[in-house]
Amino acid sequence: MVEPDFRPLAGRSPGAAAPRISILLPFYNAADTLAPCLRSIQRQTETRWECIAVDDGSSDAGPGLIEAARAADPRFVLISRPHAGLVATLNAGLERCRGDFTARMDADDWMHRDRLAAQLGRLEARPDLAGLGARVRTFPRGAHNPGRQRYENWLNGLAEPESVARDAFVECPIAHPTLMLRSEILRAFGYRAMGWPEDYDLVLRLLAAGHALSVHPRRLLGWRDHPARLSRQAPEYALERFTACKAAHLASGPLAGSNHYLLWGYGATGRALRRALLRLGKSPSHIIEVHPRRLGKVIHGAPVVPPESIPELPRHPLLVSVAGPEPRAEIRATLAALTLREGTDFYCVA
C-alpha cells in the first residue's frame, strides 16, 4: 500500500466556516483504496466541504489514514463505530452532516477535482432539483466486462429529470457515489435496510415522492470495479434483490390501483419480474410477445398475445420487461403510436 501524503493547505484555514457540502464517506477495511479517495477529496476546487468518514468497525489501517488526513486538514472527520453494516453506517454519518448539501462517496472511488463545484453550481442554479448524480468512468479499464460497459454507457446517457424518471425501473439511474442531495431532503428519507440495494431504494422513494433528480453531463467520478466490491459480494446486491426492489416500488406505485398488469416480454427478466410481483399479489392478465413459439399459449393463466392485440386488451398498466436499449426504443415507438403515455400507461422495467 502506498503511504498517503496529506499536506497542510497553505494560506487557508479549512473548517473555520460552516461547510456548504458534507461528503458522506462510509468505509470498512478499505485501506488499500482509501488514500487516493481522500486525496481526490482534498484537491477539490470547491473548498467549503467537510468529509464525514464513518468507520464500520474496520480491522485494517483505514482509520489511521483518516487520522493522517485530519492531521493535515481538519475538514476530515472520523467517526468510529462497531461493525453494523452499510445502512446503519450511512445513517450514523448522516446525523453528523452539517452542510446544506450531502455528497455521497465510496472509499474505493475517486472524484474529479471539479466534482463538488460542478454539482453544487447545478443545484444552486436549479432549485427544482432535489439532487443529482454525475456521469462515471469505471476502472480499471482492462478488467472491463461487456455487461459493465453497457451499464456505464446507459448510465452516462441519462441527463435531465425526465430521462432519470423514465428509466428508473430499468436500472438504478444514478451511481450512488456520485449522488449529491439537499441535506434536508436526504435526512427526511434516510437509508433503509430492506434486504435490497439501499441506494436504488432511496432513488425510487425520492422519485415516487415527486422529487426531481438529474445527472450532470460531465464524468465526475472514477468508479472502481473489482471482485471484492460490496455490490459484487453482499447478498443485498444480487440480481434477484434488485428485482425485488423494483417489484415492491411498482406494487406500491404504478400498480397500486390494480392487482393485474400487462407484461410485454417473457424472457429471463420478464419471468423474474412476474415471480417477484406475484409475491406481492400482482399478476399479469396478458403477456405480450413476438416470439412465435409463445404466441397463442397461456402462461400461468395469462394468454400470450401479439402487440397488435394491445388496443383490445384491458387498460391495465403495461410493464415492458425487455433488455437492451434498441428493443426498448422500438417498443416505446410502438406504444407511442398507440397514444400510450410512458410513466402513465406503460413503464419500461428492464
TISEVO-662587 format. One record per residue (C-alpha): y negated, z negated, x negated; residue in three letters. Coordinates in steps of 0.5 Angstrom, whole numbers, plus 2048, in hexadecimal, padded with zeros to 3 digits. Layout:
<rs>
+-----+-----+-----+-----+
!  c2 !  c3 !  c1 !  aa !
+-----+-----+-----+-----+
!   Y !   Z !   X ! ala !
...
+-----+-----+-----+-----+
</rs>
This chain:
<rs>
+-----+-----+-----+-----+
!  c2 !  c3 !  c1 !  aa !
+-----+-----+-----+-----+
! 800 ! 800 ! 800 ! met !
! 7F9 ! 802 ! 7FD ! val !
! 7F5 ! 7FC ! 7FD ! glu !
! 7EF ! 7FC ! 801 ! pro !
! 7E7 ! 7FD ! 7FF ! asp !
! 7E3 ! 7FA ! 804 ! phe !
! 7DC ! 7FA ! 800 ! arg !
! 7D6 ! 7F6 ! 803 ! pro !
! 7D1 ! 7FA ! 807 ! leu !
! 7CB ! 7FA ! 802 ! ala !
! 7C4 ! 7FA ! 806 ! gly !
! 7C7 ! 7F8 ! 80D ! arg !
! 7C8 ! 7F1 ! 810 ! ser !
! 7CE ! 7F3 ! 815 ! pro !
! 7D0 ! 7EF ! 81A ! gly !
! 7C9 ! 7EC ! 81B ! ala !
! 7C7 ! 7EF ! 821 ! ala !
! 7CC ! 7EF ! 827 ! ala !
! 7D1 ! 7F5 ! 827 ! pro !
! 7D0 ! 7FB ! 82B ! arg !
! 7D7 ! 7FD ! 82A ! ile !
! 7DD ! 7F9 ! 82A ! ser !
! 7E3 ! 7FC ! 826 ! ile !
! 7EA ! 7F9 ! 829 ! leu !
! 7EF ! 7FA ! 824 ! leu !
! 7F6 ! 7F6 ! 825 ! pro !
! 7FB ! 7F6 ! 820 ! phe !
! 802 ! 7F4 ! 81E ! tyr !
! 805 ! 7F5 ! 817 ! asn !
! 800 ! 7FA ! 815 ! ala !
! 7FF ! 7F9 ! 80E ! ala !
! 801 ! 800 ! 80C ! asp !
! 7FC ! 804 ! 810 ! thr !
! 7F6 ! 7FE ! 812 ! leu !
! 7F2 ! 7FF ! 80B ! ala !
! 7F0 ! 807 ! 80D ! pro !
! 7EF ! 805 ! 814 ! cys !
! 7EA ! 7FF ! 812 ! leu !
! 7E6 ! 804 ! 80D ! arg !
! 7E5 ! 809 ! 812 ! ser !
! 7E2 ! 804 ! 817 ! ile !
! 7DE ! 801 ! 811 ! gln !
! 7DB ! 808 ! 810 ! arg !
! 7D8 ! 80A ! 817 ! gln !
! 7D2 ! 80D ! 817 ! thr !
! 7D0 ! 808 ! 81E ! glu !
! 7D0 ! 801 ! 81B ! thr !
! 7CF ! 7FD ! 821 ! arg !
! 7D6 ! 7FB ! 821 ! trp !
! 7DB ! 7F5 ! 821 ! glu !
! 7E2 ! 7F6 ! 820 ! cys !
! 7E7 ! 7F1 ! 823 ! ile !
! 7ED ! 7F2 ! 820 ! ala !
! 7F3 ! 7EE ! 823 ! val !
! 7F9 ! 7EC ! 81F ! asp !
! 7FF ! 7EC ! 824 ! asp !
! 803 ! 7E7 ! 81F ! gly !
! 804 ! 7EB ! 819 ! ser !
! 808 ! 7E9 ! 813 ! ser !
! 805 ! 7EE ! 80E ! asp !
! 7FF ! 7EF ! 80A ! ala !
! 7FB ! 7F2 ! 810 ! gly !
! 7F7 ! 7EB ! 812 ! pro !
! 7F5 ! 7EB ! 80B ! gly !
! 7F2 ! 7F2 ! 80B ! leu !
! 7EE ! 7F0 ! 811 ! ile !
! 7EB ! 7EA ! 80D ! glu !
! 7E9 ! 7EE ! 807 ! ala !
! 7E6 ! 7F3 ! 80B ! ala !
! 7E2 ! 7ED ! 80F ! arg !
! 7E0 ! 7EA ! 808 ! ala !
! 7DC ! 7F1 ! 806 ! ala !
! 7DA ! 7F2 ! 80E ! asp !
! 7D9 ! 7EC ! 813 ! pro !
! 7DA ! 7F1 ! 818 ! arg !
! 7E1 ! 7F1 ! 818 ! phe !
! 7E4 ! 7EB ! 81C ! val !
! 7EB ! 7E9 ! 81B ! leu !
! 7EF ! 7E5 ! 821 ! ile !
! 7F6 ! 7E3 ! 81F ! ser !
! 7FB ! 7E2 ! 825 ! arg !
! 802 ! 7E0 ! 826 ! pro !
! 806 ! 7E7 ! 827 ! his !
! 806 ! 7E8 ! 82E ! ala !
! 806 ! 7F0 ! 82F ! gly !
! 800 ! 7F5 ! 82F ! leu !
! 7FD ! 7F4 ! 836 ! val !
! 7FC ! 7EC ! 835 ! ala !
! 7F9 ! 7EE ! 82E ! thr !
! 7F4 ! 7F3 ! 831 ! leu !
! 7F2 ! 7EE ! 837 ! asn !
! 7F1 ! 7E9 ! 832 ! ala !
! 7ED ! 7ED ! 82E ! gly !
! 7E9 ! 7F0 ! 834 ! leu !
! 7E7 ! 7E9 ! 835 ! glu !
! 7E3 ! 7E9 ! 82F ! arg !
! 7E0 ! 7EF ! 82F ! cys !
! 7D8 ! 7EF ! 82F ! arg !
! 7D6 ! 7F6 ! 82F ! gly !
! 7D3 ! 7FA ! 835 ! asp !
! 7D9 ! 7FF ! 834 ! phe !
! 7E0 ! 7FE ! 831 ! thr !
! 7E3 ! 803 ! 82D ! ala !
! 7EB ! 802 ! 82C ! arg !
! 7EE ! 804 ! 825 ! met !
! 7F5 ! 803 ! 823 ! asp !
! 7F7 ! 801 ! 81C ! ala !
! 7FB ! 807 ! 819 ! asp !
! 7F5 ! 80C ! 81B ! asp !
! 7EE ! 80D ! 818 ! trp !
! 7E8 ! 80F ! 81B ! met !
! 7E3 ! 815 ! 819 ! his !
! 7DC ! 812 ! 817 ! arg !
! 7D8 ! 814 ! 81D ! asp !
! 7DD ! 812 ! 822 ! arg !
! 7D9 ! 80C ! 824 ! leu !
! 7D3 ! 80F ! 824 ! ala !
! 7D5 ! 815 ! 828 ! ala !
! 7D9 ! 812 ! 82D ! gln !
! 7D3 ! 80D ! 82E ! leu !
! 7CE ! 812 ! 82F ! gly !
! 7D2 ! 816 ! 834 ! arg !
! 7D3 ! 80F ! 838 ! leu !
! 7CC ! 80E ! 838 ! glu !
! 7CA ! 815 ! 83A ! ala !
! 7CF ! 815 ! 840 ! arg !
! 7CE ! 80E ! 844 ! pro !
! 7D3 ! 812 ! 849 ! asp !
! 7D9 ! 811 ! 844 ! leu !
! 7DD ! 80A ! 843 ! ala !
! 7E0 ! 80C ! 83D ! gly !
! 7E2 ! 812 ! 838 ! leu !
! 7E7 ! 814 ! 833 ! gly !
! 7E7 ! 819 ! 82E ! ala !
! 7EB ! 81F ! 82B ! arg !
! 7F0 ! 81D ! 826 ! val !
! 7F3 ! 820 ! 820 ! arg !
! 7FA ! 81D ! 81F ! thr !
! 7FD ! 81C ! 818 ! phe !
! 801 ! 81D ! 813 ! pro !
! 801 ! 824 ! 815 ! arg !
! 807 ! 825 ! 811 ! gly !
! 80B ! 821 ! 816 ! ala !
! 809 ! 824 ! 81C ! his !
! 80E ! 826 ! 821 ! asn !
! 80C ! 82B ! 826 ! pro !
! 80C ! 826 ! 82C ! gly !
! 807 ! 822 ! 829 ! arg !
! 803 ! 828 ! 827 ! gln !
! 803 ! 82B ! 82E ! arg !
! 801 ! 824 ! 831 ! tyr !
! 7FB ! 824 ! 82C ! glu !
! 7F9 ! 82B ! 82E ! asn !
! 7F9 ! 829 ! 835 ! trp !
! 7F5 ! 822 ! 834 ! leu !
! 7F0 ! 826 ! 830 ! asn !
! 7EF ! 82B ! 836 ! gly !
! 7EC ! 826 ! 83A ! leu !
! 7E5 ! 824 ! 83B ! ala !
! 7E1 ! 823 ! 841 ! glu !
! 7E3 ! 81D ! 846 ! pro !
! 7E5 ! 823 ! 84B ! glu !
! 7EB ! 825 ! 846 ! ser !
! 7ED ! 81E ! 844 ! val !
! 7EE ! 81C ! 84B ! ala !
! 7F1 ! 823 ! 84D ! arg !
! 7F6 ! 822 ! 847 ! asp !
! 7F7 ! 81A ! 848 ! ala !
! 7FE ! 81B ! 84A ! phe !
! 800 ! 820 ! 845 ! val !
! 800 ! 81B ! 83F ! glu !
! 7FB ! 816 ! 83D ! cys !
! 7F5 ! 81A ! 83D ! pro !
! 7F2 ! 815 ! 838 ! ile !
! 7F4 ! 813 ! 831 ! ala !
! 7F4 ! 80B ! 831 ! his !
! 7F1 ! 80A ! 82A ! pro !
! 7EB ! 80F ! 82C ! thr !
! 7E9 ! 80B ! 832 ! leu !
! 7E2 ! 808 ! 833 ! met !
! 7E0 ! 805 ! 839 ! leu !
! 7DB ! 801 ! 83C ! arg !
! 7DD ! 7FA ! 83B ! ser !
! 7DB ! 7F7 ! 842 ! glu !
! 7E0 ! 7FC ! 845 ! ile !
! 7E6 ! 7FB ! 840 ! leu !
! 7E5 ! 7F4 ! 841 ! arg !
! 7E6 ! 7F5 ! 848 ! ala !
! 7EC ! 7F8 ! 848 ! phe !
! 7EF ! 7F6 ! 841 ! gly !
! 7F6 ! 7F7 ! 83F ! tyr !
! 7FD ! 7F6 ! 843 ! arg !
! 804 ! 7F5 ! 841 ! ala !
! 808 ! 7F9 ! 846 ! met !
! 80D ! 7FC ! 841 ! gly !
! 80A ! 803 ! 840 ! trp !
! 804 ! 805 ! 83C ! pro !
! 7FE ! 800 ! 83C ! glu !
! 7F9 ! 806 ! 83A ! asp !
! 7FC ! 80B ! 840 ! tyr !
! 7FC ! 806 ! 845 ! asp !
! 7F5 ! 804 ! 843 ! leu !
! 7F2 ! 80B ! 843 ! val !
! 7F6 ! 80C ! 84A ! leu !
! 7F3 ! 806 ! 84D ! arg !
! 7EC ! 808 ! 84B ! leu !
! 7EC ! 80F ! 84E ! leu !
! 7EF ! 80C ! 854 ! ala !
! 7E9 ! 807 ! 855 ! ala !
! 7E5 ! 80D ! 854 ! gly !
! 7E2 ! 80C ! 84D ! his !
! 7E1 ! 813 ! 849 ! ala !
! 7E4 ! 814 ! 842 ! leu !
! 7E3 ! 81A ! 83E ! ser !
! 7E5 ! 81C ! 837 ! val !
! 7E0 ! 81D ! 831 ! his !
! 7E0 ! 824 ! 82F ! pro !
! 7E1 ! 822 ! 827 ! arg !
! 7E7 ! 820 ! 824 ! arg !
! 7E5 ! 819 ! 822 ! leu !
! 7EC ! 815 ! 821 ! leu !
! 7F1 ! 816 ! 81C ! gly !
! 7F8 ! 815 ! 820 ! trp !
! 7FD ! 813 ! 81B ! arg !
! 804 ! 815 ! 81E ! asp !
! 80A ! 811 ! 81B ! his !
! 811 ! 80F ! 81D ! pro !
! 80F ! 807 ! 81D ! ala !
! 809 ! 808 ! 821 ! arg !
! 809 ! 804 ! 827 ! leu !
! 809 ! 80A ! 82C ! ser !
! 810 ! 80C ! 829 ! arg !
! 813 ! 805 ! 829 ! gln !
! 811 ! 801 ! 82E ! ala !
! 815 ! 802 ! 835 ! pro !
! 80F ! 802 ! 839 ! glu !
! 80D ! 809 ! 836 ! tyr !
! 814 ! 80C ! 838 ! ala !
! 813 ! 812 ! 83C ! leu !
! 816 ! 80F ! 842 ! glu !
! 811 ! 80A ! 842 ! arg !
! 80B ! 80F ! 841 ! phe !
! 80E ! 812 ! 848 ! thr !
! 80F ! 80B ! 84B ! ala !
! 808 ! 80A ! 84A ! cys !
! 806 ! 811 ! 84D ! lys !
! 80A ! 80F ! 853 ! ala !
! 807 ! 809 ! 854 ! ala !
! 800 ! 80B ! 854 ! his !
! 802 ! 811 ! 858 ! leu !
! 805 ! 80D ! 85D ! ala !
! 7FF ! 808 ! 85E ! ser !
! 7FA ! 80E ! 85D ! gly !
! 7FB ! 815 ! 860 ! pro !
! 802 ! 814 ! 863 ! leu !
! 800 ! 80D ! 866 ! ala !
! 7FF ! 810 ! 86D ! gly !
! 806 ! 813 ! 86E ! ser !
! 80D ! 812 ! 86C ! asn !
! 80E ! 819 ! 86B ! his !
! 80B ! 81F ! 866 ! tyr !
! 80D ! 826 ! 864 ! leu !
! 810 ! 827 ! 85D ! leu !
! 80E ! 82D ! 859 ! trp !
! 813 ! 82D ! 853 ! gly !
! 81A ! 82A ! 853 ! tyr !
! 81B ! 82B ! 84B ! gly !
! 81C ! 824 ! 847 ! ala !
! 815 ! 822 ! 848 ! thr !
! 816 ! 823 ! 850 ! gly !
! 81C ! 81F ! 850 ! arg !
! 81A ! 819 ! 84C ! ala !
! 814 ! 819 ! 851 ! leu !
! 818 ! 819 ! 857 ! arg !
! 81C ! 814 ! 855 ! arg !
! 816 ! 80F ! 853 ! ala !
! 813 ! 811 ! 859 ! leu !
! 819 ! 80F ! 85E ! leu !
! 819 ! 808 ! 85B ! arg !
! 812 ! 808 ! 85E ! leu !
! 814 ! 80A ! 865 ! gly !
! 811 ! 811 ! 864 ! lys !
! 816 ! 817 ! 864 ! ser !
! 815 ! 81F ! 865 ! pro !
! 815 ! 822 ! 86B ! ser !
! 816 ! 829 ! 868 ! his !
! 817 ! 82C ! 861 ! ile !
! 813 ! 832 ! 85F ! ile !
! 817 ! 836 ! 85A ! glu !
! 817 ! 83D ! 857 ! val !
! 81E ! 83C ! 854 ! his !
! 823 ! 841 ! 858 ! pro !
! 829 ! 83C ! 857 ! arg !
! 825 ! 837 ! 85A ! arg !
! 822 ! 83A ! 860 ! leu !
! 825 ! 839 ! 867 ! gly !
! 828 ! 833 ! 864 ! lys !
! 827 ! 82C ! 867 ! val !
! 826 ! 826 ! 861 ! ile !
! 826 ! 81F ! 863 ! his !
! 824 ! 821 ! 86A ! gly !
! 81F ! 826 ! 868 ! ala !
! 81F ! 82D ! 86A ! pro !
! 81D ! 832 ! 864 ! val !
! 819 ! 837 ! 866 ! val !
! 814 ! 83C ! 862 ! pro !
! 80D ! 83C ! 861 ! pro !
! 80C ! 841 ! 867 ! glu !
! 80E ! 83B ! 86C ! ser !
! 808 ! 837 ! 86A ! ile !
! 804 ! 838 ! 870 ! pro !
! 809 ! 837 ! 875 ! glu !
! 80B ! 830 ! 871 ! leu !
! 809 ! 829 ! 874 ! pro !
! 802 ! 827 ! 871 ! arg !
! 805 ! 822 ! 86C ! his !
! 801 ! 821 ! 865 ! pro !
! 804 ! 826 ! 860 ! leu !
! 806 ! 824 ! 85A ! leu !
! 807 ! 829 ! 854 ! val !
! 80C ! 827 ! 84F ! ser !
! 80D ! 82D ! 84A ! val !
! 80C ! 82C ! 843 ! ala !
! 807 ! 831 ! 83F ! gly !
! 800 ! 833 ! 840 ! pro !
! 802 ! 83A ! 841 ! glu !
! 806 ! 839 ! 847 ! pro !
! 801 ! 833 ! 84A ! arg !
! 7FC ! 838 ! 849 ! ala !
! 800 ! 83D ! 84D ! glu !
! 802 ! 838 ! 853 ! ile !
! 7FA ! 836 ! 853 ! arg !
! 7F8 ! 83D ! 854 ! ala !
! 7FD ! 83E ! 85A ! thr !
! 7FC ! 838 ! 85D ! leu !
! 7F4 ! 839 ! 85D ! ala !
! 7F5 ! 840 ! 860 ! ala !
! 7F8 ! 83C ! 866 ! leu !
! 7F2 ! 838 ! 866 ! thr !
! 7F5 ! 831 ! 864 ! leu !
! 7F1 ! 82D ! 860 ! arg !
! 7F3 ! 829 ! 85A ! glu !
! 7F2 ! 822 ! 85A ! gly !
! 7F2 ! 822 ! 862 ! thr !
! 7F8 ! 827 ! 864 ! asp !
! 7FC ! 827 ! 85D ! phe !
! 7FD ! 824 ! 857 ! tyr !
! 800 ! 826 ! 850 ! cys !
! 804 ! 820 ! 84E ! val !
! 808 ! 823 ! 847 ! ala !
+-----+-----+-----+-----+
</rs>
